[in-house]
């Protein structure tokens, strides 16, 4: 059985009187794409912040490659990279200068060569010497993800990476995500776009009212619905239908 890159058990977190996470459990296999789905305010970003050592949980266990996020944060940070909901590029610098700066901050040998390699790999060479402020939204997002890949982190967190992007740019980001997983990187993806999870994820978890209410492959989640109605052909449910049905059932209770 493949080893776990991420282990979460009984994770709880409150902000003042509001309990956001009420005992979250899941595991992510190494080299897989894991999608965490949930409505706005469900706690997706809180989970990412805890796993990336930016926030302390109130209770529960969260571990990256076996390292506890609270007691061994330095080991965790060496293994991960995080891309937040908004592109964090320096718009005054060029694409190449952004990459060189990050390579230097990661104490890598030959930052210029690292930058050129990454620019070529992700199709940004033509725009390398332009200021990031002149990039389109899709290009800026691509650069943002590429910056987070400098140093080849084992695990990358993508917190709603395609929010606000047009369909073409979104597909470009999907391509990068698939390539990362193909090369052995573990990808933890949060998204509100159900099609995104359907297209990319090896495993999907649904976070609702502070708990994981469903967790499995797309095929496993489809089995949670009643058998498809058969007219002339069997109608396969979309992930959107599954999500709404599961969340709806919980809310009825």
N, C-alpha and C positions, 0 to 999 in steps of 0.2 A: 504493500500500500504506500502511495507517495507520502513523503514527509510534509508536515504542516509548516507553512511560512508564517501564518498568523493563527493564534489561538485566543479566543475570547470566551470567558465564562463568568456568568453572574454579574456582568458589568452594570453599575448603577451610577447615575450622575444627576444631581439637582442643582438648579439655579434659584437660590433663595427658597421660596415655597413651591416652585415648579419642578416636579420630578420628570426629567426628560428621558432618562434611560432607567428602566425598571427591572433589569435582570436580563441582559443581552448575551446570547450564546451563539457562537459560530466558529468554524475553522475554514482556513483558506489553504489549499494545497499549493506547494511550490510550483512555479511555472504556469499557473492557471490564471484565467481572468475571472474575477469575482465581482459581481454587481450587487450593490446594496441599493434597493429601491425604497422609496417612501415619499409621502407628500411633504410640502413645505412645513418645517417645524417638527418633523418626525424624529429628528435627532441624528441624521446621517453625518452632518458636519461635526457634531459632538463626538461621535465614534471615531472619525478620522483624526480629530485633534488629540484624543486620548492615545490612539495608536501611534501617532507621530510625536508624542511626548510634549505636546503644546498645552495639555490640560491634564490635571490629575483626576482620576475617578474617585468617587466616594467609597466604592467597594467593588469587589470582583477582581478577576485576573485578566490581564491583557499582556500577551507575549508575542514578540517578533523573533523568529528563528530561535525560539527557546529562551530569549532574554526578556525578563520582566520590564515593562515600560517605566515602572516607577523606580525600581531599585537599580536598574542597569540602563539608564537612558542613553549614555554615551555609546554603548554597544548597539543599541537600537538605531541611533542616528547614523551610524556608519553604514547600516544596511539599507536605509530607506531614502526616498526622495518624495517630495510633496508638491503637487501642482494644485493651487487653490482655485476658487471659483472665478477669480479675476486675474488676467494676465499680469505677471509681476516683472515685466521686462523694464529695463532702464531706457526710456524713449529718447534720451539725449545721445546715447551711444548707438553705434551701428550694430548690426546683428553679430558681426565678428567680434567686436569689442565686448559685447555682452557675454559671449561664450568664453573669451579669454579671461575676463574678470572672474567668472565662476570657476574656471579651471585653476586660476591662481588661488582663489579662496579654498579650493579643495586640495591645494598643495600638490597638484599634478605636475609631472615632468613635461616640459615643452608645451605650454598652454596654447601657443599659436598653431602647432600641429594638431592638437586636440580639437581646436576650434574649426580648422579647415576640414578635418575628417567628419565632424558632426554636421557641418554645413553641407558637405557633399552627400552624406548619407541620407539627409532628410530634405534634399532638394531646395536648399536656401542659398546656394552659392551665388546665383545671379543677384540676389538682394543683399549679399554679405556686407557690402560697403555703404549701404544706405542706412540712415538713421531709422531706428525702430518706429519712430513716430510717423514715418511715411508708409509703414506696412498696413495692409488690410487687416481686418479683424481676424480672419482665418490665418494669415501669415504670422500675426503677432502671437496667436494662440499656439501655432506650430513651434515658433521660436521658444515660447514659454515652456512647452513640454520638452523640447530639445535641451534647454538649460537644465531642466531637472534630471536629465539623463547623463550629464557630464559626470564621469567617474564610474559609470556602469553600476548604479545601485541595484541590489538584488530585488528590492520591492519598491514599486512606485504607487503612490496614492494619487488618484485623479478625482478631485472633488468637483463634480458637475463640469467636466472639461469642455463641453460643447454648448453651454448656455449662451444664447444670443448669437450663435453662428448661423450662417445661411446653410442650406442643405449641402452645397458643394464643399464648403469648408468642414462641415461635420463629417462627411465621408473621408476627407483627407486625414482628420484626426483618428477616425476608426482604423484607417490603414496603418497609422503609426502604432496604435494599440495592438493590432494583430501582429505586427512585426516584432514588437517587444516580447509578446508571449511566445512567438515562434523561436525567439532567441533565448528563451529560458527565464525572462523577467516575470516576476509575479506582479499582476496588475490588480489593484483594488480600486474599483470604479463606483462612485456614487452618481446617480442620475435620476432625473425626473422623466427622461425620455424613455418610454418603455421599449420602443423600437430599438434603441441603442443597446439595451441589455439583451434583447432578443437576438440581435445581430452578433454581439461580441462575447457574451458571457458563457463560461463553462458551467458556472453555478450562480444561482440567483437567490438572494434573501430579501424578504419584504419586512421592513421595519414599520410598525404601526403602533401608536400609543405606547411607545417606550419598550416594546418587545418585538422579537423576531416571530412573526406569525406563520411564516412559510419559508422553507429553505430547501433547495434542490436544483436539479438540472431543469431545463425548460420542459423536457418530456415528463419528468416527475411532477412538476407543477401542473401540467395539463391534466394529469390523472386525478387532481383534486376536484375537478369539475365533473358534473354528470356526463354520461356518454353523449357524444355529439349526435345531434338530430340527423337522421339519414333521409335525404330526399332522393336525389340521384347520385350524389357523391357525399362522402362524409365531410362535414364542416369541421375543420381544425380550429380550435380557439386560439386567438392571438394572446400574447402576453398581457396586453391591455385588458382584455376580457377577464383573464385569470386574476389579475391584480384587483380589478374593481369588484369581482365576485368575492374574493377572499376578504378584502377590506370591508365590504358591505356586510358579510356574514358576522364579522367581529363587532361591527357597530350595532347590528341588530340585537346582539346579546347585551 
